Amino acid sequence: MAQTSTSKCSLCCVNNGIYFCYECRKALCRSCRTPHDNIPASKHHTVKDLKSVDLTAFQHISNCKAHNTDFLFYCTQCKHMICGKCVTTTHKGHDFSDFDEIADEMRKEAEIQVVQMKKKLSKSSVIISKIEKNGLLKIENQAKCISKEIKLAIQEVHQAIDSIGDVKITEVEDFETLEKEQMKRNLANRKQVHFRCSNLHSTLQQLLLEKHAITFLNAYQNLKGDFMEFQDVELEPIELERPPHFETKLLVGGLIQTITTQYEFRY
């Protein structure tokens, strides 16, 4: 992978660079830009103000691995960039296109991705907010209501059956604990996926500002594999497990039977 130098001018190695050549991937000072632009081999290169160049995008730029030369065309049949030697060898007879045309098409594709990502992220944010605000509280309220019913039922019977009531309350408390932990894990997973997708969304938005076709194509194609991450964005609310079933009548009947059995055993 080609390295980029931005601290010093690549020609004189003395002055600080204030321009950047996309093809050379080097910085240029004001004095050296004129000879650079007049050299036949580089006179048609793309040169921009160094401050306007996103140098992180160059981390993905590479040349043809088969021939170790710069990319010149885009093979529309194989859907990747190729060099001049590829045209007469492995891609002989294929259809080619220039980078600007393909970049324009993929920019449109990326713009659609940005819109779709934004919609998903917006829905995901709403769902996460609702879960944080209402989900745990709902579990807690359910558990409290059931505990209250159990306690009222226990009050109607003799002190000797308190241990049975405690068992029932423990079941509800266990439900509350397990469901809260499950929801917290689910919420944490959603937040993690949401965070990664937010970063991908921001990276793609920033990439759309890149005007250099090769730079954009390399960076975008490296990002496309990450788009599957958005398949993991949950847009549905978390379904709560049904709390343990409780009916006062059944509890009292069971308590009466237990007490009767105990008394019959004793007497």
N, C-alpha and C positions, 0 to 999 in steps of 0.2 A: 504494500500500500504506500502511495506517495506521501511524503511528509510535507507539512506546510511550515514555512518560516515567516514570522510576523514581526520579530523584534528589530531586525536590521534589513536594509535593502539587499536583495539577493545579487545585485550586480556589482555595486561598489563595496558592500559589506562595511560601510562606514556610517552613512546617514540612516536615521530611523525611517522605516517604511510608512508611507501614508496612502499608497495605493495597493491594490491586490489584483493579480492576474489569475483568472480562474483556470486557464489552461496550463500555465507554468506552476500554479499553486504556490506562488512566491510573492513576497512584498517588494514594492518598488518605492524609491524616494522620488521627489519631484524632478531632480536633475536626470535620473536614469530612465524616467518614463519615456522621454523623447526618443532616445536611441532604441529602446525596446519597441516603441510603436512604429519605428521606421525600418526595423529589420524585417525582410520579407517573410521569414518563418513565423514571426509573432505579430505582424502589423494588424492582423484581423482578430487577435485575441480579445477576450472580454476583460476589460479592466474597470474596476470600481473603487470607490472610496473605501479604504480599509475598515473604517468604522461601521460601514453599512453591511459588511460581510459577516454572515454567521459561520464562523470557522468550525463549529462543532459538526456541521453538515459534512465536512470533508473527512470525517472519521470513517465514512462508509464508501468513499470513492476508491476505486481500484481500476487497474487496467486489465486487458485481456490476459487471463491466466495461461491460455494455450500458447499465445505468441509473445506475451510480455510487451505489448504495444498498446497505445492509447485507443480507446473506443472511437469509432468514426460514424457508425450507423446503428440503427435499431432494426433487428430482424422481426418483422411483423408475424412471421410464421412461427418462430420459436419463442417470440415475446421476450427477448433480452438483447442487450447491447453487444455489438461485435466490432472487431477491428478490421482494417483493410485486408489482412491476410485471410480472415474468416470468410470474406466475400468469395474468394476463389477456392476455398477448401471445404470446410465442414458445412458452410451455408451456401454453397454454390447453387444457383438456380432459385434461391429463396427471394421473397419480396422484401425490400428494405424501405425505411422511412427515415427522415431526419429527426433529430432529437426534439426540436421545437414542436413539431406536429404531435408527436407522441406525448410530450410533456403537457401540451394543452389538453389532450384527451384525459390524461391521468389527473391533471389538476381538477378537471370537472368531476372525475370520479372521487377525488379526495374531498372536494367541496361537499358532495353528497354525503360522504362518510362523516364529515364534520357536523352536518345538519342532523343526521341520524344519531350520531353520538350525543349531541347536545340534548336531543329529545329524550334519549334513554337516561342520560345522567340527570336530567330534570325530574323525570318520573322516579328514578332511583332515590334522589334526594328527598322527595316527598314521602316515599314509603319508609325510608329510614327514619325520618322525622316523626312519622306517626307511630312507628314501633317504639322509638325512644320515649315518646310522650305517653302512649296509651297501653302498649303491650304488656310491660311488666306490671303496671298498675292493675290491669284487668285480671291477671293471674292472682295478684295479691288480694284483690277484692273478692274473687271467687273463693279463694281459700278462707278468707275471713267469714264470709257468709255461711260456708259449710261448717266451719268451726263453731259458729254461734248456734246453729241448729243443733249440732251435736251436744253442745254444752247445755242448751235448754232441755234437751231430751234427758240428759244425764241427771239434771236437777230434779226431774220428776220421779226418780227412783231412789232407792236406799243408798246410803253412803258406801255400802259394801261393793257396789258395782262401778265405783270410780275407775278402777283399773281397766275395765272394759272401755269406758269412755276415753281414757287416755290412749288406748290402742287406736281407736278411730281417729282421734285428733292427730296422732302421729302419722297416720296414713295421708291425711290431708296436708300436713306440713311437709312430708316427704314429696308429695306431688308438687307443692309450691316450690320447693328447693330444686327439684329436678327440672321442672318446666322453666324456672327462671334461668338456670344454668344453660339449658338448651337454647333458650331465646338469646341469651348473651353471646353464646358461641355463634349462633346464626347471624346476629347483628354484627359481630366483629368480622365475620367472613364477608358480609355484604359491604361493610365499610372498607375492607382491604381491597376488594375487587373494584369498588367505586373509586378508591384512591388511585389504583393503577390505571384505570380507564380515564380518569381525569387527567393524569400525567400524559397518557397517550394522546388524548384529545388536544391538550395544550401543545404537545410536540408537533402534531399534525397541523395545527393552526399556524404555528411559527414557520413550519416548512413551506406553507403556501405562500409565504412572503419571499421565498427564495426564487430569484428570477433566472438563475442559470440552469439550463435544461439538464445537463449531465448531473450536476450536483443534486437537483431535485429528484431525478429518476433514481439515482443510487440510494438516496436517503429514503425515498418513498417505498421503493421495492423492499428495502430492509425492514420497513415498518409494517408492511402488509401482513406479514406473518403474525403480528401482534393483534390484528383486528379480531381474531377469534376470541380474544379476551372479553370482548363485548357480549359474546354469547353467554357469559357467566353472570351478567348483570341481572339480578333478580328484580322483577318489576311487580311481583305479586306480594300481597301481605303474608306474614307468617301465620299459618293456621295453628290455632291453639288446640292442644289435646283436651279432650273432655275430662273434667275433674271426676274423681271417684264418685260413683253413684251413691246417693244417700236418701233414705226415706225414714222419717221418724217412726212410722208404724212398724217397719221391719226391724228397726233397732230395738224398739220397746218389746216387740215380740221375741226377739232373740235374747234380750236381757231377761225377760220373764222366764223364758225356757231355761236359761243358764241358772237363774236364781232358784227356780223350781228344782232343777237337777241337783244343785248344791244342797238344798234343804232336804230333798228326798234321801241324798246320800248320808247326810248328817243324822237324819231321824228315821 
